[in-house]
Amino acid sequence: MMLRAHHLICLLGFRGLGYSPEFLQDMIKIVFKLLSCPETLIEVISEPDDICTPCPFLKDGGCREEGPQSEEMVKKRDRAVMMRLGLVSGDKVTWSAVEQRIRSSISRRDLEQICQDCQWLPLGYCVAGLERLRE
């Protein structure tokens, strides 16, 4: 499974909402796979991934949710997450190892900084997911 680095955080806060029915259905499958098999191997990347494939904002090989600058904004989030987790694009790790790295390396303050321009941050789902992970 290939996942953008910032999606590793998004997955923690997933609450069954999404951009389209197709996106939502695919995201549910990915979340179920990771929860039911935490040893699933993930290739961490900083480009459109398995979550992006059905997204209606994926155009011309990148995110266009906020216009042409969106992909660079998303890549910035990816780089920030990789830096905090000690990963580089192309690294392969299990979901359980990702959770362990997030638990020890990402704080609520980090999320507020990394995800400051994300529409989902104000909903509090990712912060709640991070807190659940730390329990």
C-alpha positions in Angstrom: 0.0 0.0 0.0 1.3 3.4 -0.9 0.4 6.3 1.4 1.3 10.0 1.4 3.1 10.9 4.6 0.4 13.3 5.8 -2.3 10.7 5.2 -0.7 8.7 8.0 -2.1 11.4 10.3 -5.4 11.7 8.5 -6.1 8.0 8.9 -6.0 8.4 12.7 -8.9 10.9 12.6 -11.0 9.3 9.9 -14.7 9.5 10.8 -16.5 8.3 7.7 -16.5 11.6 5.9 -14.9 12.3 2.5 -15.0 14.1 -0.8 -17.2 11.7 -2.8 -19.0 8.3 -2.3 -16.1 6.6 -4.2 -13.5 8.3 -2.1 -15.3 7.4 1.1 -15.8 3.7 0.0 -12.0 3.4 -0.8 -11.0 5.1 2.4 -13.1 2.8 4.5 -11.4 -0.2 2.8 -8.0 1.2 3.6 -8.8 2.0 7.2 -10.3 -1.5 7.7 -7.2 -3.1 6.2 -4.9 -1.2 8.5 -7.0 -1.8 11.6 -7.5 -5.5 10.9 -3.9 -6.1 9.8 -1.5 -3.7 11.6 1.5 -5.4 10.0 0.4 -4.2 6.6 3.5 -2.8 4.8 3.2 0.8 3.7 5.4 2.6 1.3 5.5 6.2 2.5 5.5 8.7 -0.4 5.0 12.4 -1.1 2.8 12.3 -4.1 -0.7 11.1 -4.9 -1.3 7.7 -3.3 -3.9 4.9 -2.8 -6.1 7.3 -0.9 -6.0 10.0 -3.6 -6.9 7.7 -6.5 -10.7 8.1 -6.3 -10.6 11.7 -5.0 -12.4 14.1 -7.3 -9.7 16.8 -6.7 -6.9 14.6 -8.2 -6.2 16.2 -11.5 -3.1 16.4 -13.7 -1.2 14.1 -11.3 -1.8 16.2 -8.2 -4.2 17.7 -5.7 -6.3 20.6 -7.1 -8.7 21.0 -4.1 -7.6 24.6 -3.5 -6.4 25.3 -7.0 -3.0 24.8 -8.8 -1.0 25.5 -5.6 -2.7 22.7 -3.7 -0.2 19.9 -4.6 2.7 22.0 -3.2 0.8 22.7 0.0 0.1 19.0 0.4 3.8 18.1 -0.3 4.8 20.6 2.4 2.6 18.6 4.9 4.1 15.4 3.6 7.7 16.7 4.2 6.8 17.9 7.7 5.3 14.6 8.7 8.2 12.6 7.2 10.7 14.8 9.1 9.0 14.3 12.4 8.7 10.5 11.9 12.2 10.1 10.7 11.1 8.8 7.3 12.0 9.6 3.6 9.9 9.1 0.6 10.1 5.4 -0.5 10.6 4.0 3.1 8.6 0.9 3.8 7.2 0.4 7.3 4.3 -1.4 8.8 1.2 0.4 10.0 2.0 -0.7 13.6 5.4 0.9 13.3 3.8 4.1 11.9 1.5 4.3 14.9 4.5 3.9 17.2 6.4 6.6 15.5 3.4 9.0 15.5 2.8 8.2 19.2 6.4 9.2 20.1 7.0 12.0 17.6 3.8 14.0 16.8 2.1 16.3 19.3 -1.1 18.2 19.1 1.0 21.4 18.6 2.7 19.6 15.7 -0.7 18.9 14.1 -1.7 22.5 14.5 1.5 23.6 12.7 1.6 20.9 10.0 -2.1 21.0 9.2 -2.8 24.7 9.7 -4.2 25.1 6.2 -6.2 21.8 6.1 -10.0 22.1 6.1 -10.3 19.0 8.4 -8.2 20.4 11.3 -10.9 22.6 12.8 -13.2 19.6 13.1 -10.8 18.1 15.6 -10.9 14.6 14.3 -7.1 14.2 13.8 -6.3 15.6 17.2 -8.9 13.2 18.7 -7.3 10.3 16.7 -3.8 11.3 18.0 -5.1 11.4 21.6 -6.8 7.9 21.2 -3.5 6.6 19.8 -1.7 7.8 22.9 -4.2 6.3 25.4 
